[in-house]
């Protein structure tokens, strides 16, 4: 599908047609499988076989969660959604693992972004320090370059189960760097079901909908491999959009994103310039109201503020015109600054441990 690029920075319009085309099932916001704001707000949108995962979690049967981030830049709020989904599933009882994909990042990104594997590892140290600060235990984190031989052996096994034509049909190209990265991604998701790890077990991975080509490939490979693997399940979340209209938050375009390491001044600057859903004048805004669905400051609160009642009040006040754009941006800025200041302290405390995880020393 030309319009779906797993590595792209373009914002994808998600609608009923796209969900149906991909063969996904949509969550019912009125009857969510679990009581959590990610379901209540529709951030967790659709799934492949999550009903099996729900049943296992509620009956205390084994579920393995594998989630990951490529170490191709600094962590931003868009990445934090991945972490929030991970922490939710972990709390629900899934045995959880978080991969920081340093080899994937190096081989799949241009030299201008990641010129060496060493650079990717430097990013991995920074990302892991953030993951630890966000509450992921060190025992659950691994980097691709530090994995044991069986993992890499399995990646070569996987390569024998997908043909050139099948790969092109999924991705539309045969880029060797991205092909190498994909083999490791498939290995990350599937290797936990090998006898050397946990054996055949239900697994769940949270992804954005643009990553669905990887999900479909993984499920096909699970059928072909000689290990009686259970089909991996996937849960799809809405990506937080970039601060400018029409883009995703992207580490390669700094002004589209709020990075978790941004200073107070940077946060204030970026929110002040973020796209607004307000009217041209205060008088017109009071009369007609704002459009919170289009407002980037509101979107940040929608994705990251833990109090759903507070978020709903912000929505109503802004839509009615009772709250002006400047007031909304101040609320968003204050929320982010408070979070970032506390988070930054935790990151620094965990930086040395993150270095040990990456370099194993």
N, C-alpha and C positions, 0 to 999 in steps of 0.2 A: 504494500500500500504506500504509494508515493507520499501521501499526505501525513502518514504516521512515521516519524523519525525518532527512534529511541534516544538518539544523541542530540536532537535539535533543541533550539532555544525558543522556538515559536510556540505561542499559546495555542492550545487545541480546544476547539469548541466542542463540548461534550453535550450531546442531546440524545433523545430516545432512539433516533435512527442509528446513531453510532453504536450505542449500547446493543441494540438488536443485531446490527451488522457483525459485531464482534462475538455474538452468541453469549453475552453475559447476562446474569440475573441481577436485577436492581433490588436494593434493600428497601423495605417499607419503613419510612420514617415514623409512621404512626405505630408500628409494631416492631421496633428494633430488636435484634437478637440479644443484645446486652444493653444495660442502662449506662450509657456513656455519651458525653457530648459529641464525640466524633460521629456517632450514629445519629444522635438527635438533630444535629445541624446539617446532616447530609454530606459531611466531609468524606465519610466512608460511603461510597456511592453504589458499588456493584461488586460482584464476586464470581468466581468459578468454584463451585462445590464448597462454599463456606457452610452450607447446612450440615455437612459431615463434620466439619471442625466444631461447629456450635454444639452438635450432639456429643462429641467426644469431650469437649471442655466441660459441659454441664454434667456429664456422667463421670468425670475425673479419669477418662481414658487418655492415653498418651497422645500428645500433639507436639510436634517440633516446629519452631518458628525460625526461619532464616531470613534476615534482612541485611541489606548492605548499602554502602555509599562508596563511589569511586573517589579516590584521593586526587582530584584534579583541581582543587582550589579550596578556599576557605568555606567554612560552614555558614549557611545563611538560614533565614526563617523557613524557606521552602524545604530545606533538608530537615528542619526540626519537626515537620509534620511526619516524616518517615519515623523519626525517633518517638514521637507521641503515639503513633500506631503500634510501634514495637513495645513500648512500655505498657500500653493497654493490654495487648495480647499476653504479655509476660505476666501481668497481674492476674489475668484470667486463668492462668495455669499452664500456658505453653512453655515447654523447655526451649529456651531461646538462645540464639547465636547471632552475632552481628559481625559481618565481614567488612573490613575496609579494603577496598579493591585497588591495591597499589599497582599490580601488574596490568590489570584491566585499564586503569587510567593512563598508564604510560603508552601501551600499545594502541589504544583506540583514539587518543587525542593527538592533534598536530604538534610538531616539535616546538612551535611558537608558544604552546600552552604548557606542555610537559616535555622539556628537552632531554630529560634523562630519568632513569629509574630512581636515582638518588633524589631528584626533585620530587617525584611522586611519594617517596618515603618521607620526605620532610613534611609534605602536606598530610601524610598519614599520621605523623606524630601530633600535629595540630588538631586534626579531626578527632583522634582518639582522646585527647585531653578534653575536648568539648563533650564527647560522648560520656566519659567518666563523670564530668561535671553535671550532666543532665540526668545521671542516675543509673547508667548501665554498668553493672559490675565487670571488673577486669576479666574475670573468668569466662565471660560470654563473648569477648571481643577477640577476633583474630585478623591478621593481615595475610593476603594471598601468598606473599613472598616467603612467609615463615611456616607455611603448611608442611605436613609430613609427606613422604614420598607417595603413599597410597592415593592421596588426593590428586597429584599430578598424573599418576598412572591412570587413574579413572578418567581424567580429562582427555587422555589419548584414546581410551576405550570409547568415550562418547563421540570422538571425532569420526570413528568408523561407522557410526549409526546415522549420519546425516550426509546426504549427497549434495553435490554442487547445485543441482537443479532445485532440490528442496530448499536449500539455503537461499538461493536467489528468489525463489517464490515467496519466501517470508520477508526478506529484507530488501530485495531489488538490486543487490550488488554483491560483489565478492571481494570486499576490502580486506586484505590479509590481516591488518592490525585489529580491525573490529571482529573478524572471524576468530582470531586468537582470544580476544576478550570474551566473546560469547561462549567459547568452549569452557572457559573458567567460570563464567556465570552459571552455565548449566551444571557444572561440577559442584559449585557452591550449593545450589538448591537441592541437587539430587544425592550428593555423596553421603549425607546423613543416614540414608536408607541402606547403605552397604553393611554387611555383617560385621565389618571392622569397627563400625560406629554403633548405630542403634537397630539396624535391621529394618525391614519394611515397616514404616510408620507414617501416619497421616502428617503431612507438612503444610505449612501456611507461610506465604510471603506477601507482604504488603508492597504494592507498586502503584505508580501513576499509570493511567490508561495508555500512555504512549509507549510503555514498556510491555504491552501485551504481546508483541511478536516474540519476545523472550519466553513469555508464559506458555504460548502455544507450542513453541519448539520444545520446551522442557517436558510438557505433557506427552508429546509425540515420542520423545526419546525415552521417557519412563516406560512406555509400552514396548519399545524395541530392545531395551537392555535386558540381559539374562538374569535379573535379580529379583523378579516378582515384586517390583516396586509399586507402591500405591501412587495414584496420580496426584501430583502436587496441587494443592489448592492455592488460589490467589484472591486477595482482597484489594480492591481498587479505591484509591482516594483521589479526591479532587486536588489538583495542584494549586497552590497559592500563586496568583499571577504576579507579574513584575510591577514595579512602582510606576512604570509608564504603560500606557494603554497598549494592549496587544502583544505583550511579551511575558514569558515566564521569568521568575527569579532565576538569575543565572550568575554563577561565579565568574564567567568570562565577560560579563557586562556589569561591572560593579554598581552603576547607578540604577540598575533594575532591582537591586536586592538590599535588604537590611542584613548585614553580617552579624553573627553573634559576638564578634570582637569589635564591632564599630564603637567608636567613642561617643560620648554624649553629644558633642558638637556635630558629628557625622549623622547621628540619628535625627537630630533636629533639622539639619540641612536637607536630608533626604525626604523626611516626612513633609516638610514645608513645600517641596517641589513635586510631591507625589500627585498623581492624577486625582482630581476631585469629582465627586458627584453632585456638587453644589451648584446653585444658580449663579448668574453673573453678578448680581448685586444682593446685598443683605435683604433689601426690601422685597425683591422678587423671590428670594429664598423663603422668607417668612410667609409669603403668600402661596407659593406653589410647592414648597418643600423640596428636599434633596432626593437624590437617587442613591441610597446606600449600597445597592448591588454593584454600582459602578465606582464607588469610592474606595480608594486603596487604603486609607486610614481605617475605615470601617472593616475592610476585609482582614486586616491584620488582627483586629480585635476578635473578629468572627472565628479566625483560625486558632488563635493562641490564648485568648482570655478564658480562664477556667469557669467563670460565673455566667451561666447561660441566661439567667434573669437579667443581669447587668447588660449583656450583649443585646438582648431583646429590647430593653429600654432605650439603648443607644439607637437601635434601628428605628424604633417608633418615633423618638424625638427628632431624629434627623429627617425622616421621611415626612413628618408633619410640618417641618419648618421651625419647630420649637428650638432645635439646636442648629447653630451655624457651623459652616465648614471649619472656621478657625477654632471653635470650641472642640469639635471632634478631633481635629489634628492635635490639639493640646492633650486631650485625654489619651490618645494613642501614643504620643511622644512620652508623656509621663510614665505610662505603663511600660514602654520599651526601655526607657532609661533605667527605671527601677530594676527590671529584670536583668538588663545587660550589666549593670554595676555589680550585682550580686553574683551573676554567672561568671564574670571575668575573674573574680577572686577564686572561685572554685577551679577554673581552668588552670590558673597558675599553680595551684596546689597539686594538680594532677599531671603537670607537664612531664616531670621526670619519670613517673610511672608509665606514661604514654610512650616515652622514648624507649623504655625497657621492653614494652610489648612489641614495638616495631623492630628493634635491633637485637632483641633476645639477650641483652646483657645489662 
